[in-house]
Amino acid sequence: MKKFTILFLVVLLSISCKERTKIKPLDGIWLAELEVMNDEVLPFNFSLISDEEGQYKMEIYNADEVIHVDEIEIVDDSITVRTPVFEGYLGGKFSENVIEGAFIKESLDRIVPFKAVWGEKQRFTTRNKPIGEISGIWETEFSPGTEDAYVAKGIFSQTDNRVEGTFRTTTGDYRYLEGVMDGDSVKLSTFDGAHAFLFTAKVSDSTLKGTFYSGNHFKEPFVAVRNELYELPSEDSLTYLKEGYDKLTFSFPDVLGKEVSLDDERFRNKVVVVQIMGTWCPNCLDETKFLVTYLKNNPNLEVEVVALAFEYAKTSDGAFGSIQRLRERIGVEYPILLAQFGTSDKEEAQKKLPMLSHVLSYPTTIFIDKKGDVRKIHTGFNGPATGKKFEEFKNGFDEFVKKLLAE
């Protein structure tokens, strides 16, 4: 009887210890799959890394891009992951090797279900050898034959089944895309905490015919043909001052509530770069990082930067919160003004800047000389995912700013 009692106490103590031991998600590589449309899933890989105190960090992978995430909250069996700068977050329940939940963007009322499994390294599975090679340049049209049609330039590199690249458009690029060629099918995806993109296509006779999915709220067809000489229209010719206007004017509040305009003393007799942007926009984030670095590397240049933020946050407090988060995370020292909240609609944005022919893209960058004249308006931003084009942009930006300073 005594032995039985001792054995019972040992078992009971063991069970109690297990109940008190909190289950944690495993360190290492994970594969997440977002549920988009047409029963398609959008996969991406990430790693979880915990320290001795049980605090987690995450790395999200898209081709050559690594997104470092340090805002992870775990309460009991719930996890919330907030990616840098952007409002969107991943939230769900977890066991050691499975996380189930949703990618949520509250201001837009968007919820995309997802499931993540530990130990899975392969983003897409393949069953067939590729029937072709898609490396090179592709002349592309999205939503062909409709009033919403727009052109793009596909730039891809393929090694065996693995494919990387991006689509450049007149308004910016579609980020770091990573995927596979499976027989005659191509699948590419990216996830950065703001946008969740999936491209699927069939390849035949040097033609791509496919579908572009953005989360579970939007999709559109696209077609592409090989054309190594294809170039998009010049980014410097798409937006311009309307007839009857010779200046850019605005007055919007900064994070302290102070109204700021180009008539302020800090901008007089200076070269000024005006950035039309949104904190929710990955291409804007790329440009913001570039501008911060440029000013840091050129502290003696008499150039000012001011950003006009068009936010979809439902309240001004929410919008300013997003602006402040961007400033702190990226180290932005130039003013970011709230031009609009409640919508990022481009037609509404143009009403705030009626001297512009239109606002085609976030970001749009306006170069103003020392006399206050608009000298160039650059639509969109070709970020690091575009490789050579990004380098060309950086060199061209530096040359043009220094030209204006020399006048």
ChimeraX attribute file (.defattr): number of C-alpha atoms within 10 A of each C-alpha:
attribute: neighborCount
match mode: 1-to-1
recipient: residues
	/A:1	6
	/A:2	7
	/A:3	7
	/A:4	9
	/A:5	9
	/A:6	11
	/A:7	12
	/A:8	12
	/A:9	11
	/A:10	12
	/A:11	11
	/A:12	11
	/A:13	12
	/A:14	11
	/A:15	12
	/A:16	11
	/A:17	11
	/A:18	10
	/A:19	10
	/A:20	8
	/A:21	9
	/A:22	11
	/A:23	13
	/A:24	17
	/A:25	20
	/A:26	17
	/A:27	18
	/A:28	16
	/A:29	19
	/A:30	23
	/A:31	21
	/A:32	21
	/A:33	18
	/A:34	23
	/A:35	20
	/A:36	22
	/A:37	16
	/A:38	9
	/A:39	6
	/A:40	14
	/A:41	20
	/A:42	26
	/A:43	25
	/A:44	26
	/A:45	22
	/A:46	21
	/A:47	19
	/A:48	17
	/A:49	15
	/A:50	15
	/A:51	9
	/A:52	6
	/A:53	6
	/A:54	10
	/A:55	13
	/A:56	19
	/A:57	18
	/A:58	22
	/A:59	18
	/A:60	22
	/A:61	20
	/A:62	22
	/A:63	17
	/A:64	13
	/A:65	17
	/A:66	14
	/A:67	17
	/A:68	15
	/A:69	17
	/A:70	15
	/A:71	15
	/A:72	17
	/A:73	14
	/A:74	18
	/A:75	9
	/A:76	10
	/A:77	15
	/A:78	16
	/A:79	19
	/A:80	18
	/A:81	21
	/A:82	18
	/A:83	22
	/A:84	20
	/A:85	22
	/A:86	22
	/A:87	20
	/A:88	23
	/A:89	20
	/A:90	21
	/A:91	22
	/A:92	19
	/A:93	17
	/A:94	21
	/A:95	15
	/A:96	13
	/A:97	14
	/A:98	17
	/A:99	23
	/A:100	19
	/A:101	20
	/A:102	20
	/A:103	24
	/A:104	19
	/A:105	17
	/A:106	13
	/A:107	16
	/A:108	13
	/A:109	7
	/A:110	14
	/A:111	19
	/A:112	17
	/A:113	19
	/A:114	21
	/A:115	18
	/A:116	22
	/A:117	19
	/A:118	22
	/A:119	15
	/A:120	14
	/A:121	15
	/A:122	14
	/A:123	21
	/A:124	19
	/A:125	11
	/A:126	15
	/A:127	8
	/A:128	12
	/A:129	12
	/A:130	20
	/A:131	14
	/A:132	18
	/A:133	17
	/A:134	22
	/A:135	16
	/A:136	14
	/A:137	20
	/A:138	25
	/A:139	22
	/A:140	24
	/A:141	20
	/A:142	20
	/A:143	17
	/A:144	15
	/A:145	9
	/A:146	8
	/A:147	7
	/A:148	9
	/A:149	13
	/A:150	16
	/A:151	20
	/A:152	26
	/A:153	24
	/A:154	25
	/A:155	20
	/A:156	18
	/A:157	15
	/A:158	18
	/A:159	12
	/A:160	12
	/A:161	19
	/A:162	18
	/A:163	21
	/A:164	21
	/A:165	24
	/A:166	23
	/A:167	22
	/A:168	25
	/A:169	22
	/A:170	20
	/A:171	21
	/A:172	23
	/A:173	22
	/A:174	23
	/A:175	27
	/A:176	24
	/A:177	24
	/A:178	27
	/A:179	27
	/A:180	23
	/A:181	29
	/A:182	21
	/A:183	16
	/A:184	16
	/A:185	20
	/A:186	22
	/A:187	21
	/A:188	26
	/A:189	29
	/A:190	26
	/A:191	22
	/A:192	21
	/A:193	24
	/A:194	20
	/A:195	17
	/A:196	20
	/A:197	23
	/A:198	26
	/A:199	22
	/A:200	20
	/A:201	21
	/A:202	17
	/A:203	21
	/A:204	13
	/A:205	8
	/A:206	13
	/A:207	17
	/A:208	23
	/A:209	18
	/A:210	19
	/A:211	19
	/A:212	19
	/A:213	22
	/A:214	18
	/A:215	23
	/A:216	20
	/A:217	11
	/A:218	11
	/A:219	18
	/A:220	15
	/A:221	17
	/A:222	22
	/A:223	20
	/A:224	22
	/A:225	19
	/A:226	19
	/A:227	15
	/A:228	12
	/A:229	8
	/A:230	14
	/A:231	13
	/A:232	12
	/A:233	12
	/A:234	10
	/A:235	18
	/A:236	15
	/A:237	11
	/A:238	18
	/A:239	20
	/A:240	19
	/A:241	18
	/A:242	12
	/A:243	9
	/A:244	7
	/A:245	11
	/A:246	12
	/A:247	15
	/A:248	18
	/A:249	14
	/A:250	15
	/A:251	17
	/A:252	17
	/A:253	17
	/A:254	19
	/A:255	16
	/A:256	8
	/A:257	11
	/A:258	11
	/A:259	14
	/A:260	16
	/A:261	17
	/A:262	17
	/A:263	12
	/A:264	10
	/A:265	9
	/A:266	12
	/A:267	18
	/A:268	15
	/A:269	14
	/A:270	19
	/A:271	23
	/A:272	25
	/A:273	21
	/A:274	21
	/A:275	24
	/A:276	24
	/A:277	27
	/A:278	29
	/A:279	27
	/A:280	25
	/A:281	18
	/A:282	25
	/A:283	25
	/A:284	25
	/A:285	21
	/A:286	17
	/A:287	22
	/A:288	22
	/A:289	14
	/A:290	15
	/A:291	18
	/A:292	16
	/A:293	14
	/A:294	14
	/A:295	17
	/A:296	11
	/A:297	10
	/A:298	11
	/A:299	9
	/A:300	8
	/A:301	13
	/A:302	15
	/A:303	22
	/A:304	17
	/A:305	19
	/A:306	19
	/A:307	21
	/A:308	23
	/A:309	29
	/A:310	27
	/A:311	28
	/A:312	20
	/A:313	23
	/A:314	14
	/A:315	14
	/A:316	15
	/A:317	12
	/A:318	17
	/A:319	23
	/A:320	24
	/A:321	15
	/A:322	20
	/A:323	24
	/A:324	16
	/A:325	18
	/A:326	21
	/A:327	18
	/A:328	11
	/A:329	10
	/A:330	15
	/A:331	13
	/A:332	19
	/A:333	13
	/A:334	14
	/A:335	16
	/A:336	27
	/A:337	25
	/A:338	23
	/A:339	21
	/A:340	22
	/A:341	21
	/A:342	16
	/A:343	15
	/A:344	18
	/A:345	14
	/A:346	15
	/A:347	11
	/A:348	15
	/A:349	22
	/A:350	15
	/A:351	12
	/A:352	17
	/A:353	16
	/A:354	17
	/A:355	18
	/A:356	19
	/A:357	14
	/A:358	19
	/A:359	22
	/A:360	17
	/A:361	21
	/A:362	25
	/A:363	29
	/A:364	24
	/A:365	22
	/A:366	21
	/A:367	21
	/A:368	23
	/A:369	21
	/A:370	18
	/A:371	12
	/A:372	20
	/A:373	14
	/A:374	18
	/A:375	12
	/A:376	18
	/A:377	22
	/A:378	20
	/A:379	25
	/A:380	26
	/A:381	28
	/A:382	28
	/A:383	26
	/A:384	19
	/A:385	24
	/A:386	20
	/A:387	13
	/A:388	11
	/A:389	15
	/A:390	15
	/A:391	14
	/A:392	11
	/A:393	14
	/A:394	15
	/A:395	11
	/A:396	12
	/A:397	14
	/A:398	12
	/A:399	12
	/A:400	14
	/A:401	19
	/A:402	15
	/A:403	11
	/A:404	17
	/A:405	16
	/A:406	8
	/A:407	8
